[in-house]
Amino acid sequence: MVPASVEVADSPAQVHSKLASLKSGERVGVVSRTAHWVCIRLPDGRTGWVEGSALLDAATQQKAGQLLEGLESFEPQAVGHTTTATSLRLEPSRESIQLAELTGNLPVQVFARQIVARASPGQGGKAAASQGKPRRDAWYLVRAQSRAGWVLGRLVSLDIPQEIALYAQESNLVAWLVLNSVNDGGREVPQYLVADRTGTQDFDFSHIRVFTWWVKHHKYVTAYVESNLNGYFPIRIVRGLDKPYFRLRLVDEDGEKYQKVYGLFSTIVRPLGTVKGWESEDMPETPPHAPKRGGSAHASAGWTPCRRLMNVPMPIERRIENPRSAVQYANALPNGAPTSANLVRCCVSQDTPVGSRR
């Protein structure tokens, strides 16, 4: 059944009586068909008539089920609601099979986005490109209640979480995912990865930010920013390990697909490297921070040995008690400052969060 409910009539004639009402998703047997009506058998054995456009055949229902099942392994990229009544379709096209009629103000979860050239009237559903650039539609792959399908993106309004809505005021925030949460006085506060799209409609996102929670001051801070990305949904979060990781689906200038993998180390985001293709679950083989061969024990633990960088004698390498102060101090030093002061810069552990707030 396509509509939320449909009336079963005793006859396909213009004047008819209502026999029953069926809810969306109910299965019925088909007895016969006319051009616009279908005679069905009700569960109680009676027969009645419904409009043919209100029914889905078994093959289409199976495809719709596969579409819904395929979303189970992905997280929603955003949530929102329909701004008006709209059609849920099997494919991102105005000519595609209608799976359901969604009401206005219906909550939806967004999983993917696709730009499709709009079909030109009189061309049998084929996009017209003969006269200039064809008009294009942005479609969202959504899950609404127990159904999945494609809806026109302009008919969905995104509902950005209130706690990060401030950061969307001067940007086109299109996705947000929770990386993990931190405890602040007994309250679990989510830490977010958000994606923005600026200057393009061709890609799903072009810019990312990570917001971590500063427990001491009870507010969000921007822990990481990266721009100039040619990104596509879905963004994937990997949890259950000692720290959360996230994977971006990107394309390079030659159109080659690859993933960029990042880790959230306390309050620090580190790019870990890239993986070819979009389907691989592998981690990058050589993280950017991997020590060179021959490094000291500190290097193998994520430290940068001062002796190797500065080429000066230093019999004892020790941790800096306040990494934030150490880095700020070292960064403020002019070129040519005494070596003993510059040693601060390379003695900070890479595994210690700079500016730790917890």
C-alpha angles and dihedrals in degrees: 000000000000104000121059086254136356134202119239111214130201091228140016089232120116090250110052143140128244114250101176145331125243127203126227112277097027115135121228136179120244116229101173143334140223127189093281106005137065126206109220137185115235123219090255091056098256121126126226143158132257132174112270093231089064094064134075121206121233095258093053091045089053092052090049090052092051090051091053093045091051091062095059094087094051134073120231111261091210142346129227144136138256113262093208140356109300143168122260106214136196093231134020096268137098088230095052123111113281111236099182146343110248118206124228119272091023115153113243136180117222119219107161144004131213134184112219129182110244115246116247119232113257096023099096095250095310118131114252115231100154095099112044127303113337121239113258136209128211112222130194125212102220142175115220117181104310097341135084130198147111127296132177108272094222089063093059123078115200118231104214114200111263094234093063100029089102090065092055097058096094099027139060098247108193106166141022131182131181113242097186140308137253129210117245112179093327094316120112109225119194122231113215142215108200131186128208132194117213132166096003144064095189095078129051092230139359103183137041135196133185120212117199127186120250102211095191093059098025096233143104122262129190107252099174140013130183129174139182094056125153095207137171133193140284103064107194127216119201114202136163093074128096089280138009121265129192132202126207123204106222141166126214129221090277093053094253115150121231142152127236115208126207136181131208108222104189098298098342125092116209127187105228100191141272137291126203117248131010102260101056118110092195123122119233111277097221117032114209091244096052111130121243120252113276095033122144127261088267090057093053089054093053097273126127108225111232094209093061095046101042099030091219130123113266114158096188127044112194138175121259111241094213110035094181093055092043094053094043089050094047094046091052093056116108121235111278096028116152114292092232089063094044089057087077091070096062101036096070111110113241088216093056112088111244106228092013109197101188 
